[in-house]
Amino acid sequence: MNTIHVDVVSAEESIYSGEARFVALPGESGELGIYPRHTPLITRIKAGSVRIETADGGEEFVFVAGGILEVQPDCVTVLSDTAIRGKDLDEEKAHAAKAAAEEALRNAKSEIDLARAQSELAVLAAQLSALRKYRKK
């Protein structure tokens, strides 16, 4: 069988490590699809879902809050400060964090506060979108 090794790593732990037939994730300029023997590539990724089609035909979902992607012909590595397994995403917690970020946006007193709140809102919107995708599967 034709597979590629995939590692998804957060700042705290290895989230996923295994063989896959295909990987899809949100590149900075659009959705990326990676098959075995892909051309080498290093790029930034934005917040969203990493979908891994495992060697046995199953699927794994991981939410990443942006990061770096390295692709070699036989290996894919996703590095992200924050990565959460699809099954571990908590919708209630994400909605509460989104409400807090919206409040911070309304109360921003400087450009830095505004930018920080906007960034946090973008990540939380991507997390909620990833949660919806995971629940549909």
C-alpha positions as CSV (number, residue, x, y, z in Angstrom):
1,M,0.0,0.0,0.0
2,N,1.2,3.5,-0.8
3,T,1.3,5.6,2.4
4,I,3.1,8.6,3.9
5,H,4.1,9.0,7.5
6,V,2.3,11.9,9.3
7,D,3.2,13.7,12.5
8,V,1.1,16.4,14.0
9,V,2.8,18.0,17.0
10,S,1.7,20.8,19.3
11,A,3.9,22.7,21.8
12,E,2.8,20.2,24.5
13,E,2.6,16.8,22.8
14,S,2.5,14.7,19.8
15,I,-1.2,14.7,18.7
16,Y,-1.0,12.2,15.8
17,S,1.7,9.9,14.4
18,G,1.0,7.3,11.9
19,E,0.7,6.2,8.2
20,A,-1.8,7.9,5.9
21,R,-3.0,7.7,2.4
22,F,-3.8,11.4,2.2
23,V,-3.6,14.6,4.2
24,A,-5.7,17.8,3.7
25,L,-5.0,21.0,5.6
26,P,-5.5,24.8,5.4
27,G,-2.5,26.4,3.7
28,E,-1.9,30.1,3.8
29,S,-3.1,30.5,0.2
30,G,-5.7,27.8,0.2
31,E,-6.4,24.1,0.9
32,L,-3.5,21.8,0.5
33,G,-3.8,18.1,-0.3
34,I,-0.8,15.8,0.2
35,Y,-0.3,12.3,-1.2
36,P,2.7,10.0,-0.8
37,R,5.7,11.1,-2.9
38,H,4.6,14.7,-2.8
39,T,7.2,17.3,-3.8
40,P,9.1,18.7,-0.8
41,L,7.5,21.8,0.6
42,I,7.7,24.1,3.6
43,T,4.9,26.6,4.2
44,R,2.9,28.3,6.9
45,I,-0.6,27.0,7.6
46,K,-3.6,28.8,9.0
47,A,-6.0,27.8,11.6
48,G,-8.3,25.0,10.6
49,S,-8.8,21.3,10.3
50,V,-6.1,18.8,9.4
51,R,-7.9,15.8,7.8
52,I,-5.9,12.6,7.7
53,E,-7.1,9.6,5.7
54,T,-5.4,6.7,7.6
55,A,-3.7,3.7,6.0
56,D,-6.7,1.5,7.1
57,G,-9.2,3.8,5.4
58,G,-10.3,5.6,8.6
59,E,-10.1,9.4,9.2
60,E,-8.5,11.5,11.9
61,F,-9.3,15.2,12.4
62,V,-7.1,17.6,14.2
63,F,-7.7,21.3,14.8
64,V,-4.5,23.4,14.5
65,A,-4.3,27.2,15.3
66,G,-1.9,27.8,12.5
67,G,1.7,26.7,12.3
68,I,4.3,25.2,9.9
69,L,4.0,22.4,7.4
70,E,7.0,20.4,6.1
71,V,6.4,17.9,3.4
72,Q,9.0,15.3,2.2
73,P,8.2,12.5,-0.2
74,D,7.8,10.0,2.6
75,C,6.9,12.2,5.6
76,V,4.5,15.1,6.5
77,T,5.1,17.1,9.7
78,V,2.7,19.7,11.0
79,L,4.0,21.9,13.8
80,S,1.5,24.1,15.7
81,D,1.5,25.9,19.0
82,T,-2.1,24.6,19.5
83,A,-3.4,21.3,18.2
84,I,-6.5,19.5,19.4
85,R,-7.8,16.1,18.4
86,G,-11.3,16.4,16.8
87,K,-12.8,14.2,19.5
88,D,-11.4,16.5,22.2
89,L,-12.9,19.7,20.8
90,D,-15.3,21.3,23.3
91,E,-18.0,23.4,21.7
92,E,-19.2,25.0,24.9
93,K,-15.7,26.0,25.9
94,A,-15.0,27.4,22.3
95,H,-18.2,29.5,22.4
96,A,-17.3,30.9,25.8
97,A,-13.8,31.8,24.6
98,K,-15.3,33.4,21.5
99,A,-17.7,35.5,23.6
100,A,-14.7,36.6,25.7
101,A,-12.7,37.5,22.6
102,E,-15.7,39.5,21.2
103,E,-15.8,41.4,24.6
104,A,-12.1,42.1,24.4
105,L,-12.6,43.4,20.8
106,R,-15.3,45.8,22.0
107,N,-13.1,47.0,24.9
108,A,-9.8,47.2,22.9
109,K,-8.0,50.4,23.9
110,S,-5.0,50.2,21.6
111,E,-4.1,48.8,18.2
112,I,-2.3,45.9,19.8
113,D,-5.3,45.0,21.9
114,L,-7.5,45.2,18.8
115,A,-5.1,43.0,16.7
116,R,-4.8,40.4,19.5
117,A,-8.6,40.2,19.9
118,Q,-9.1,39.9,16.1
119,S,-6.5,37.1,15.9
120,E,-8.1,35.2,18.8
121,L,-11.5,35.5,17.1
122,A,-10.2,34.2,13.8
123,V,-8.7,31.1,15.6
124,L,-11.9,30.5,17.5
125,A,-14.0,30.8,14.4
126,A,-11.8,28.3,12.7
127,Q,-12.0,26.0,15.8
128,L,-15.8,26.1,15.7
129,S,-15.8,25.4,11.9
130,A,-13.4,22.4,12.5
131,L,-15.8,21.1,15.2
132,R,-18.7,21.3,12.8
133,K,-16.7,19.3,10.2
134,Y,-15.7,16.7,12.8
135,R,-19.3,16.2,13.9
136,K,-20.5,15.7,10.3
137,K,-18.2,12.8,9.7
